[in-house]
Structures are given as structure tokens and as C-alpha cells.
């Protein structure tokens, strides 16, 4: 039934093969992207150049003053 309407069987086969290859490539790349380890941050990301170091001691971990020393401690 379908062969009756298919006047270019080679083109149909080529389109089917290209679609299958493209699907495999997209699934493979998505899998690699999803399972890849996260990239290490570069030193240019940090403004102060101390990426990976501990926060300063005067930072308020509870968020009371967000690092501002308003009580002159």
C-alpha cells in the first residue's frame, strides 16, 4: 500500500537512514553531556582571585547582617 505512493524509494531510504543516525547522535551527545563531571571553576570567575578558599571570618553565616560589621565588633 505504501509502496504505491512511494515514487522515490531511494530517497525515502536515505531520509530514514539519516533520521536514524541523527537520532542516535543526539541521544549519545545528550547522554555524554548529562553524565560528564561538572567543569572546574576557573580563577577568572572569582573577583578576588581566592577561588576555593574559606570565607572571611567577619561573614555572618546566619544572614543577620550579610557581612556588614554594623556593631563595630
C-alpha positions in Angstrom: 0.0 0.0 0.0 2.7 2.5 0.9 4.9 1.4 -2.0 2.1 2.6 -4.3 2.7 6.2 -3.1 6.5 5.9 -2.8 7.8 7.0 -6.2 11.4 7.6 -4.9 12.3 4.6 -2.7 16.0 5.5 -2.6 15.2 9.0 -1.2 12.8 7.5 1.3 15.5 5.0 2.5 18.1 7.8 2.6 15.8 10.0 4.7 15.0 7.1 7.1 18.7 6.3 7.5 19.6 10.0 8.1 16.9 10.3 10.7 18.1 7.2 12.5 21.7 8.4 12.5 20.7 11.9 13.7 18.6 10.3 16.5 21.5 8.2 17.7 23.9 11.1 17.6 21.5 13.4 19.6 20.9 10.7 22.2 24.6 9.9 22.5 25.6 13.6 22.9 22.8 14.2 25.4 24.0 11.2 27.5 27.6 12.3 27.4 26.6 15.8 28.4 24.4 14.6 31.2 26.9 12.1 32.7 30.0 14.3 32.3 31.5 15.6 35.6 31.0 19.3 36.3 33.7 21.6 35.0 36.1 23.0 37.5 35.7 26.8 38.0 38.4 28.9 36.6 40.2 31.5 38.6 38.8 34.2 36.3 35.3 33.6 37.7 36.3 34.9 41.1 36.6 38.6 41.5 39.1 38.4 44.4 41.3 35.7 43.0 40.8 33.4 46.0 38.6 30.7 44.5 38.2 27.7 46.8 39.4 29.5 49.9 37.3 29.8 53.1 35.0 32.8 53.6 36.4 35.7 55.7 35.8 35.4 59.5 33.6 38.5 59.6 30.9 37.0 57.4 27.7 36.3 59.2 26.7 32.7 58.4 23.2 33.3 59.9 22.5 36.1 57.5 21.8 38.7 60.2 24.0 41.4 58.7 25.3 39.8 55.5 28.9 40.5 56.3 28.4 44.2 57.3 30.1 45.0 60.6 27.4 47.3 61.8 28.2 46.8 65.6 31.9 47.7 65.3 32.9 44.4 66.9 
